[in-house]
Structure formats: structure tokens, C-alpha cells
Amino acid sequence: MLIEKITTGTVVQVFDTDAQKFVSQRFTPDEASTYFSDGFEINFSDFEDRLIGNTGVYPFDMVQPE
């Protein structure tokens, strides 16, 4: 079973006016996420037992500007 987790939130980007470039960014997720399987919304608790040793959280790492 493939499950899509859709998380909304805010991206904060930091711009250095002296260097005239973006220097960092981060994603801050909202509290709730929505889960889908085969195009249908599902309830997390319905598949939670299938996540062996997994908290259901994947890092929201972002590629930083160079």
C-alpha cells in the first residue's frame, strides 16, 4: 500500500541584503496532515499499525542556497 501524506505549512526564506542572495530557508509544518491512498483520503489510525518502528514522520529537510 502506498500512502501519500500531505502537509501544509510555511516556508521562511532569509535574504542577505549585503550579499544580495538568499542564505537559508526552513519549512514549518502545520499541526495536521492529510493522508491519501489510491486517490482516496484515509484516516491515519487505520494504517498506523502497519508502520513498524516508524513514527509516521519524515524529515522536512530543504536544500539550502549555496
C-alpha positions in Angstrom: 0.0 0.0 0.0 1.3 3.4 -0.9 0.3 6.3 1.3 0.6 10.0 0.4 1.0 12.4 3.4 0.1 16.0 2.5 1.4 18.6 4.9 0.7 22.3 4.7 2.8 24.9 6.4 5.1 27.9 5.9 8.4 28.3 4.2 10.7 31.0 5.7 13.5 32.2 3.4 16.2 34.5 4.7 17.7 37.1 2.3 21.0 38.8 3.0 20.8 42.4 1.5 24.6 42.9 1.8 25.4 39.7 -0.1 22.3 40.1 -2.4 21.3 36.4 -2.0 19.2 34.0 -0.1 21.2 32.4 2.7 18.8 29.9 4.3 15.3 28.5 4.3 13.2 26.3 6.5 9.7 24.7 6.4 7.5 24.9 9.5 4.6 22.3 9.1 1.1 23.0 10.4 -0.3 20.7 13.1 -2.5 18.5 10.9 -1.7 16.4 7.8 -4.0 14.7 5.3 -3.4 11.1 4.1 -4.4 9.5 0.8 -4.2 6.1 -0.7 -5.2 5.3 -4.3 -6.7 8.8 -4.6 -8.9 8.5 -1.5 -8.5 10.2 1.8 -7.8 7.8 4.6 -7.6 8.0 8.4 -4.0 7.7 9.8 -5.2 5.5 12.6 -6.5 3.0 10.0 -2.9 2.2 8.9 -0.8 3.2 11.9 -0.3 -0.4 12.9 1.5 -1.1 9.5 4.3 1.4 10.4 6.7 -1.0 12.0 9.1 1.1 14.1 8.2 4.3 12.3 6.6 7.3 13.9 4.9 8.4 10.6 7.1 11.5 10.5 9.6 12.1 7.6 12.0 15.0 7.9 11.2 18.2 6.1 14.8 18.9 5.1 15.2 21.6 2.5 18.1 22.2 0.1 19.9 25.3 1.3 21.1 28.0 -1.1 24.8 28.0 -1.9 
